[in-house]
Amino acid sequence: MQSGRAPRGGPVAGASARGVSRRRFLVRAEGPLIVALDVGTSSLRASLYDAQGRAIPGARASEGTPLCVTPDGGAEIDPGELLRAVVRAVAALRERAAPLMGQVVGVGVSTFWHSLMATDAQGRPLSPIYTWADTRAAGAVGRLRRMVDERAAHARTGCHFHASYWPAKVAWLRRSRADLRGRGVRWLSPADYLFGQLFGSPFCSYSMASATGLFDQNRLEWDGVLLEVLGIDAGQLSPLVDRDVQVRGARAPWRDALGPLADLPWFPAVGDGACNNVGAGCMGRERIGLMIGTSGAMRVLWEAERAEAPWGLWCYRLDRRHGLVGGAISNGGNLYAWLVDSLRLEKGPALERELAALEPDGHGLTFLPFLAGERNPGYAHGATATITGLRWHTRPIDILRAGLEAVAYRLALIHELLAPYASPEAGIVASGAALVSSPAWVQIIADVLGRPITAISEMEASSRGAALLAAQMLGLIESPACIAPPPGVLCEPDPVRHARYREGLARHRRLYRRLLGRRAVAREAV
């Protein structure tokens, strides 16, 4: 598949990422080194790691991701702007860590899952990137359910019908835009597009494909049933590869900005959730990965050729040998930030102490935290946020505490379904800046679950995971599972608080069932 010309705006050779110092970073580091490129929906980062997954201090550059939110539920990214941001970050890293670049032997990539864009046959964008948070395809979900047995589709693809996945997005776009109905249209993930532009080789890894809702998890191919229903064919999607493939030889006009990295091996993008588990040291049934950044998720990654998930959860892949089962929430650190801003609280140590001092479920509030809708486990169509129990004496800090507890309740529902896929005594490992930066929130979740949680110090687990996976493919390590996990702080649950939270969870469930139960797909899970 031929890739088209670079988006308007041209190369950015020699540019530095915004906010990154132009001074060169000098440090003694033991090579070989790996560049990890972590492309997220809120920001992207280019960082240096050694083969043991240790970040090189100061050798990092970041860029904001140009996410545009629209009043009709849109959450989209301009693909040309994303490409230029990636190249700017890599160029800035090269400049900042110039003395170390001669020790770099490859590039590992982590990219956000679920997102979709359309191009023409030459790779020129016909649409923005529609991210997982874009809800405009919600109307197509009902039509899909009338046409396809959703349980059978979930058994094959590991995904429910939901606006975040490709089937609903493709159906919505083909219905609303006549120019996207032709056979010449190509449907790509952001990673496909980035590799196509940089190397002229758009392809989709099993990992990226596994979170589209259009991929047969066990046949390792695009799902023929859904393709036929949607009116598209496999030729309109990227070729599928595993993560052991490598490309090199970046093309103009991006070669100058990439410098020597242009001719080093780049490995196919792996989904950010899978990379997060790897980077957090959660590569088996003995460790459940819990992450809260902008959104949140709870996942188990294990070696198994056959992938499956219970109704109410999803199943994706790291590669052909590793399945990833779990659940995601759309409201995590974004909810925390919105509450702090809207309630005019000042985030910092004083707020953290005040949160920690409050009694569990002592505010009398019941909070459904669906500002960005619901994903697992219920997938209730059109879910919005609700707070009940407000009184004259309710304070802003009470509402914030109720919101954080509500997120913990959603994770508890996911954990109930996920626990059978983990070992009976599996530990829970927490990562993500929004969560790890709030010990009070970690304690709330430990108390709600009634399980110990280890909050690791690694703030960029997805970047670390991408570096370790590349190190494995380069033959520098046998497996990321052989590398010691990042250190962490253990948070023990309190039995008395857990009992209080069981009552709060029951009240939370009753309100959910009363307001959203009829719209929930997995009613039995909520």
N, C-alpha and C positions, 0 to 999 in steps of 0.2 A: 504494500500500500504506500503510495507516494505521499510525502508530506509537503505542505505548501510553504509559501514564503513567510518570513517572519512578520508578526504583526507590526503595524505602523508604530513608529517610535524608535526603532533601530536598536543596535547593540549598545551595551553600557560598559564597554571596556574601560577598566581603570576606575570605575565608580565605587564608592563606598556606601554601605547600607546607611540609611538615615540614622543619626544618633550614634554611630560607631566611630570612634576616634580613628584618625588616619595614621596615628603613630604605629610603628611596627612593634609587634609583640615578641620579646626575646625570652626564651625559656629553654632549659635543657629538657628534652623529652626523648624517651627511648622508642625508636621506631621498630617496626613499620607503623605508620599512622593511617587512619581512615577518616575521610570526610563523611559526616552524617548530615544528610539534608532532610529536615523534618518540616513538611509542608502542612500547615494546619489552617483551619477556617478563620482563626483570629490573628495568627502570626505564623511566620516561617523562620526557621533557624538553620544556619550552616555552622557546624561545629567540628572540632578535631578530637578524635579519640585514639587511644592506643588499642592494641589487639585484645587487651583484657577488659575493654569497656571503661577505661578510666578517661574522663574528660581532661583535656589539656587546659589548665587554667588560663582564662583570658582569650583562648583561641576560639572565638565564637562571634558570629555576626547575625543580626536579625532584621527582619522587615515586617511591617504590618501587612496583613492580607487585605486586599481592597474589597471587603464585603459590603454590599449595598443591600439595605433592608427597605422594602417598599410597603406602602399601606395595605396592599391587597394580599399580604402574606408572603411576598417574595423575599428570598435571601440568596442573592446571586453575586458572582464574582466575574469580573471581566477577564477572559482567559489571556489576552495580551498583557494586561497589567500584572497578572500572576506570573507569567513567564518572565517579564522584565524584573519583577521583584526577586524571583529565584536567582536570576543571573547577577543582580546587584548584590545579593547576600553572599553568593559564592565569590564574587570579585572582591568584596570587602574582607572576607575571611582570608583570601589569598594575600591581600595587602597587609592585614593585621598580623598574620602568622607567616610572613614571607620566609624567615629563616628555617621554618620547619617543612615547607611545602615539598622539598626534595625527598622527604621521608614518606610522603603519602603514596599509597599503593592502590587505592580504589575508593569508590564512592557508594555508600548505601543510602537508600531513599525510603522514607516513610511518608505516606500521603493520606489525607482525609478520605474516608470511605463514603460510599453511597451517591456521590455527586455525579452529575450527568451534563454533557454538552453535545451540541450538534455541529458538525462541520460538513463542508462539501467534500467531494472525492479527492481534492488536492490538499485537504487539511485546513482550509480557511474557515474560521469560525462562522457559524450561522446563528449562534445563540450565545448568551452568557453561560457560565457554569451555574447550574441549579444545585444548591447544596442540600444537605440532609434537612436543614431547617426550613426550607421552602415548602410551604403548605398549599400552594395553589393547585396541586394535583389531587387534592383530597376528594374532589368530586368524581374523579375517575375510579376511585377505590370501589365504590358501590357497583359501578358498571362491571368491573373486573369480577367481583364476587358473583354477579348474576351469570357471567359467561364461563367461569372456571371454578372447579372444586378447589377452594382455598386450602383445605387440609391436605389434599393430594399435592398441590403446588408447594406448600410448606414442607412436606416430606421430601420433595425433590430439591428445592432451592434453599431450604433452611430459613426462609423469610416469609413473614406475613404480608398481606397486601396493605400498603401504607404509602402515604405521600412521599416519604423519604426515599423509597426504593424506585428503581428504574421502570418497572411495568406501569405504575401509575403515572410517572413523569412522561414516558413515551406516549402513552394513551392520551394524556392531556395535551401534549404538544402537537401530536398528529391531528387531534380534533380541532385545536384552536388556531393552528398555523398551516395553511395549505402548502406553503413552500417547504414544509418538512415531511411531506407525504411521499416524495419520490424515492426511487431506489438508489439515487445518487447520494442520498444523505447518509452520513456516517455518525454513529452514536458512540461517544468516547467518555472515559473517565478523565479527570484532570491529569492524572499521571500519564495516560495514553498520549494526551495532547502535548505535554511537556517533553516526553521522550521523542515524539514525532517531530517536534520543532527543533530540538537540540541535535538529534541524530538521524532524522529522516526515517525512523523506524517506530511507528506507533504500534504498540502491543499492549496486552493486558495480562498481568500476572494472575495466576489462580487466586492469589490472596485478594487482589483488587476486585476481580470478577465475583468472588464468593459473597460479597456484600452488596451486590446489585439487585438481587431478587430475580435475576434472569439466568442464573448459572446453576446447572445440575451438580450438586456438591460431590456426588459419588461417581458419576460418569465423567466428570471434569470436562464438561462441554456446555455450550450455551443451550438453554432449555428449549427444545423444539416446540413443545406445546404452547408455551407463552409467546414465542416468536410468531407462531401462526396466528394466534389470537390478536396480537398487536399489529400484524400486517407487515412485519419486517423479516429479514432473513439474516443468517449468521454472517454473510458477506458484508453486512452493514456495520458489524461490530469488529473490534480489533482481534487479531490472532491471539490465541491463548498460549502462555508460556509459564514455566515454573521459575522459581527465583534463582536457579543455577545458571540461567542465561546471562550473558554479559554483552554490553555494547561499548564501543569506544569510537573515537574519531568524530567529535562534534563538528558541525559544519558552520560555515559562515552564515550569518554575521556574528555568531556567538563564540567562535573559537578564541578570539583575543581576550574576551572577558573571563573565559574559563581557564586560559593559560595552559599549564601542563596537565591540568585535570581533563582537558579535552581529549587526550589520548590514553587516559587510564581507564580501566574497566569500571563501568557503571552497572549496577545490578537493578533488576526490575523493582519498581516500587512495591512495598508491602503495606497493607492496611495499617493505619496508625494504632488501632486497638490491638492487633497482633504484636506489633512492635513494642507497645507499652507493656504487655505481659512479659515479653522476652527481656526488655530492659529492666523490669522490676524483679526479675528472677523467678517468674511464675511460669515454669515450663513443665508442669506435671500436675497430677490430681492432688498433690499434697499442698498446693499453694493456690488460693483463689485471689485473682487480681481485682482490686477495687480502685477505680480511678475517678476523681472528680476534678475536671478542669472547667471549661465552659459548660459542657454537658457532663454526663457521668456514665459509668458502666461497671458491671461486675461480670468477670469472665473466668473460665477454666480452659487452659490450653493443654492438650495432651497428644501423644503420638498415637494415631489411629487412622488407618486407611479409610474406614467408613465414618462419615460424619452424620450426626443426627441431633435433633433438638426437641424438647418437649413443646407441646402447644403452649404458647405464651412467651417462649424464648426464641432466640435465633441461633443459627449455627453458621459460622464462616470458616475460612481456612487461613493458616499461615502458608502452607504449601501442600503438595499432594500427600504428605505423610502426617500432617498435623491438623487436627480439627480444633475449633475454638467455639465453645458454646457459652451463651450468656444473655444478658439483657442490658438495655440502655435506657437512660432517662434523658429527656431533652432539657431538663431544668436542674442545673447544678450550680457552678460558680456564677453563671449568668443570673440566676435567681438571687443569690447572696448579694451580688453587686447591685441589682435592681432594688432590692429591699433597703440596702444601706443608703442608696442615693435617694429613693423616694421617701424614705422615713427621715431623711436628713440626719443620719447618724454619722459619726466620724470613725472610720475604720482605723484600728490601731490597738495597741496593748490594753488600753483602758476598756475598749469595747469587748475585747476578748475576755478580760477578767469579769466584766459584768455578765456576759453570756454564761460563763462557767459557773457563776454564783447562783444562777436561777435554778429553781426546783424543776425536776423533770415533769413535763406536761402540767406545769403548775399555773398556766395562763388561762385555762378554760377554752382555748381556741381549737378549732378543727380546720385544717388548712389542706386544700387540694392544690398542689403547687404547679399547675399546668399553664404557666404563662406562654410556653412554647409548645403546648399540646402534650399529648401522652404517647409514649412508645410502649415499652414493656412494663408490665405484662399484659395490660388490657387492650392497648391499641384502640381506645375509645375515640371514635370519630368526632371531631369538633370539640374536644375537651378544652375547657378554659379553667383559669384559676378561681378558687372560691375560698373565702374565709368566713366561718360562722363562729358565733360566741363572743363577738365584740361587745364590750361594755365601756361605761364611762371611765373605769379605772384601768382599762387596757392601755399599756404604754408601747411606744415604738419598739423598745427592746423585747417586749413580749411577742410582738408580731414577728420580729426577726427570729427569735428562738423557735417559734412555732413553725416558721418556714424551714429552718434547718432540720427540725425534727420530722417534718413532712417528707423531706428528701430521704431521710433515714428510713421512714416507713416504706417508701417506694422501693428502696433497696432491699428491705426485709422481705417484701413480696417476691422480688426476683430471687433472693437467696433461698427461699422455700422451694422454688422449682429447680434451682441450680445445685443444691446440696447433694442430691443423689449422683451427680456427675463428678463429685470430688471425693477424696478420701474422708472417712468419718471424722478424723481429727485434723482435717485440713486447716492450715493457718490462713488468715486473711491479710493480704499485703496492700497497704494503701499508698497511692501516689497521686500526683496531680497538684499543681500549685494551689488551687483554690482550697483543697482539703488539707494538705500537709501544712499550709500556713496558718491553719486554725485548729490548735489542739482541742479546743472546746467542741468543735464539730466532730473531730475524730472520736472523742469520748462519747458524744451523743450517739454516734453510729454503733460504737462498741456496745453501749448499754442497750440500744434498741435490738441489736442482733443477739445480744447475750454471748458474744464471742470475742476473744482477744483480737486486736488489730495491731499490726506492726506498720507504723508510718515510716516509710523509708526517706532517707535524706536526698535521694536522687530526684531532682526537680524536673529532669528532662528524660524520663524513662523511654519515651518513643525514640528519641535521638539515639540513646544508648543502645536500644534494641536494634535499630537499623545498622549501627556500627558493628555490633556483635554478629549479626546475620551476614554482613559483608565479609567480616573476618573469617567466618566459617567457610564461605564460598571461595575465599582466597587461599584456604588451606592453612591459615594462621592458628586456628583453634579447631578442636574436633567438633565441638558443639557449644552453643551459648549456655546449655544446661551445665556444662563443666566449669563455668566461671562463677565465682562466689557472688551471691546477690549483694546489692547495696546494703550498707548498714542502716538500721532503723531503731525507732523507739517503740517499745511495746506498751500498748494501752489496754489494761484489763477492764472487763465489764464489772459493774456493780450489781449484784443480784437484786437489791431492793429497787434500784432505779429501773432495772429490766422489767420487774413485775409491774411497776407504774406504767412503763411504756407499752406493755402488753394491752393494758386497758386503753391507752391512747390509740394504738394500732387498730383495735377493734372498733373504736369510734370513727376512726379515719375510714375504715372499710365500709362501715354502715353509710356514711355520707357519700362515698364513691358509688356504692350500689344504688342508692336512692337517686342520685343525680345523673350518673353516667352508666349504670349497669346495663341498660338496654342497648347502649351503643358499644359496649366492650365486646371485642372479638373473643377473648379468652375469659369469659365470665367466671369460669370455675377457679381461675387463678387470682381473682380479686375479690 
